[in-house]
Amino acid sequence: AIDYPGLTGDAGFDQVAKLRALLPGYEVLFGAAVQEMGRHGRRQQFGNLIATRLPVAQAQSYPLPYPADGGVRTMPRICTTATVISDLGPIRIMTSHLEFYSKPQRLAQAQALLDIHRQACGHATHPPLDDETGGPFQNKVHTTRTILCGDFNFETADPEYALIQSANASAGATQLLDAWPLLHGTQQPHDPTFRLFDSRYGPVPICCDFVFVSADLRQNLRSLAVDGTTRASDHQPVLLELAGGA
């Protein structure tokens, strides 16, 4: 967030600049879902951020659906993506923060995330015409390998959870899979990621922060863990490790 005193308590606070200063050697990519003029006359921004030490082949931000839902507290949302070059080859990182209050908006946004993934897979399997002219039509790095992560504001029993995992090869896209049951088994519940230390949004801790991986990364999964001790945020950090090699 940039310059939202209601979030940080400090007027003019630039969280993006702060993170850039704290992460030397990282490329920091910020996508603003909300850009508006505050009552104090300064530009305010709120969105998603990706920080990486890997080379970034390309980065994009996609506005997510924002259908009207009268009388409900809402704000615009986006998906920020970065295609990084790793030991496994190119991997597309997608991150988002879906709507909390409006279920119709959240469901539409989950569908849009799936559509963005399908579109990217389509470019990987049916690449555009080669272009080496040095202009913006020049060749892009496309891949089906994908990691989708973020604060989804839904739980495993909600329809959005199944929707995101509904892509299949027959539709031309690699399926996105929740990494937790792949590594911990289907009988072990997700560790909670929200409401551990702050009960303002509900009395019971839940998991609403997930890491989905494309099926072609399944064999490279090594570990997935939730840090349930830190109070640096109202959400807990989630760490995914991939094994190197093809």
Secondary structure, 3 states (H helix, E strand, C coil): CECCHHHHCCCCCEHHHHHHHHCCCCEEEEEEEEEEECCCCCEEEEEEEEEECCCEEEEEEEECCCCCCCCCCCCCCEEEEEEEEECCEEEEEEEEECCCCCHHHHHHHHHHHHHHHHHHHHHHHCCCCCCCCCCCCCCCCCCCCEEEEEECCCCCCCHHHHHHCCCCHHHCCCCEEEHHHHHHCCCCCCCCCECCCCCCCCCCCECCEEEEEEHHHHHHEEEEEECCCCCCCCECCEEEEECCCC
